[in-house]
Amino acid sequence: GAVVSQHPSRVICKSGTSVKIECRSLDFQATTMFWYRQFPKQSLMLMATSNEGSKATYEQGVEKDKFLINHASLTLSTLTVTSAHPEDSSFYICSARPVWGARTNEKLFFGSGTQLSVL
Amino acid sequence: AQTVTQSQPEMSVQEAETVTLSCTYDTSESDYYLFWYKQPPSRQMILVIRQEAYKQQNATENRFSVNFQKAAKSFSLKISDSQLGDAAMYFCAFFPGSARQLTFGSGTQLTVLP
């Protein structure tokens, strides 16, 4: 099956620093990538949707200047948490929608997630 | 806006028994997809089963099956012959043809008792 690689799996950083999380589709091209945030024992909350070559669309309440998303190619999207603070500590997950996602085969593939801890 | 409701925060089932997880959704769209995802302690999201709204036949994947009631906007997941490895958080998710984004329910934590 299709694989989405997300790195790093875990990162600890100091308050005020920036952290970059990568999401790569390894064996398919993704027209759209999604970024989610998940707090312990809660559901996934969509942060933003990115399409290759265009600006990301952010959900209400998500600061676009704080959570920078770049979707430079059909196989790579990055999320940069700028000037991280302890309240940004969370589990971040990406998912990718394949180019070949025909209507009869609509699927999303998920990365393994990144646990961010800001000290 | 679409909403997905999972009214059972926690469920438990005895090993080898059957359990049903409930999910309801609200939408005005006629073309959409429904999914059940499993999130074990590793936190990797795993697709369990998917259903296209235009298909009347309920989807089945081995021990997992759904009861899709389109008029009632209900999409329950039945796990037969439950195994210890089925223990996980289960999320119901809705993907409309137009909105291009997945909306998740709040999840049901399933415990399998040996």
Interface residues (C-beta under 8 A of the other chain):
Chain A: T32 F34 Q38 K41 Q42 S43 L44 L46 T49 F91 I93 S95 R97 R103 T104 E106 K107 L108 F110 S112 G113
Chain B: Y33 S42 R43 Q44 M45 L47 R50 E52 M89 F91 F95 G97 R100 Q101 L102 T103 F104 G105 S106 G107 Q109
